[in-house]
Amino acid sequence: MDEGVGDRVRRFRRHRKLTQQALADLAGVDKGYISRLEAGEIADPGIELVERLSNALEVSLRHVADPRWYAGETKSLPDWEAAILAIPASCLSDEDKDAIVRFVRTVIAAKQGVNTDVVTRAEKAILLLGAAEAAGRFAL
């Protein structure tokens, strides 16, 4: 089954740890509309609404919109991060995606000379465990 706009909105909303109400408030729409969109009851929300949602979610329009649209976009999330988050849940769980994003951010920070000491021991342990789990899961 093809993934719709509502599925992508839900995935990015959850990643941002937003409730449907919080997203609705940020995008200036009714919470019920967000609920119906995510449930697949609204197949074509239109470019204006998708643009408002993508701005509220701080992701590129092309990562939320129907792939045929790819029009002017915002770029708050790096393309690599949005691409990871755009992987369908049938391929990679949201928890796994979040772990991968945290791991890659840490690697990028280390390569850019950012003080990674701000990453707590617990976060480092989670990253190491996540990397070990991913290695075992994907036979890396």
N, C-alpha and C positions, 0 to 999 in steps of 0.2 A: 504494500500500500504506500502511495506517495505521501510525503509529509507536507502538510499545509502550512499556511501562514500562522494559524492558531497554534500549531505544534511548536513552531519556532519561537513564537512570542512566549509561550509557556516555558520553554527551555531557558531562554535568556532571562525571563522574569525570575525564575527559580535560582538561576546562577547569581543574580543580583540580590537575592534574598528579599524580594519584594512581594507583598501580598497583591492580590488582584486589585484591591481598593487603592493601595499605594500607587500602582502603575496607572490606574484610572485617573487618579488625582494628578499625577505627573503629566499624563498625556491629554488631560482635559476631556475625558470621556466618562460615560457611565460604567460603573463596575459590572453591571449586568451585561453590557456589551463585551467587555473583556471575557467574562465567563462564557458567553455564547460563542465568541471567536475561538477560545481555547477548546471548547467542546466540539468544534467543527460545524456548528450550526450556521456560521457565516463563512461562506467559501471565498468571496471576493470583497474584502473590506475597502478596497479603493486605495489609490496611491497616497492621497492626503493623510488618511488615518494611519497607514503603515509608516509613513514618514514621521508622524507625531509619535507613534509607538517606538520606532527605532531611535528617535532622539531621546525619548524618556528612558529607554533601556541602555542608551549610550553605546549603540552598535551601529555598524554601517547598514544603510538601507538595504543593500544587496544581500545581507545575511538574514534579513527578516522577510523581505518581499518575495513574491513569486519570482523564481529565477529568470523569467522572461522580461522582467521590468528593468532591473539594473540601471536605474537612473541616478541622478545626483545624490551623493551620499555624505554622511558625516563619518568621522573617523576617531571616535573616542577610544574604542577598543583597538589594540593592534590587530592587524589582519590575521596573524598567526593564532591569536587567542580566540578571535571570533570564529576562525575556521575550525578550531578544536571543539568549540561549543556548538558549532553547527552540525557536528557528526550526529546522525540519528541515534536515538536511545536504543534502538535495536542492535546497534553495533558497539556502543560504549555507554556505560551508565553515567548519570550526571555526577555521581561521586568520583568515578574514575576520571572524568573530564576535569573536575575541579582539582584533583590530585595532580594531574598532568600539568595543568596551568600553573599551580603553585610551584611545582618542580622546575618548569621552564623559566618562570620568573626568577627563581633563586639562581639558576645557572646564568641567566642574562645579567643579573645584578653582579654576580661574582666576576664575570668577564668584563663588565664595565667598571670594575673597581669600586663598586658601591659597597659600603660597609655592611656585610651580611651578618654582623654580630647582632643586629637588631632582630634577626630571626631567632626566636626562642629555641631552647633545646627541644622543647616539645614539638615545635614546628619542624625542626630538623629531623627528629625521630619519625614524625609522620611522613615527611618526604622520603626518607630512607626506606621506611616500611612500604610506602606506596610504590617506590621504584622496584623494591624487591618483589612485591606482589605482582606488579606489571611484568617484570622479567619472567616470573614463574608462569603467569597467565598466558603470556604471549610467546613463551619459550625464547626469550631474548638471550 
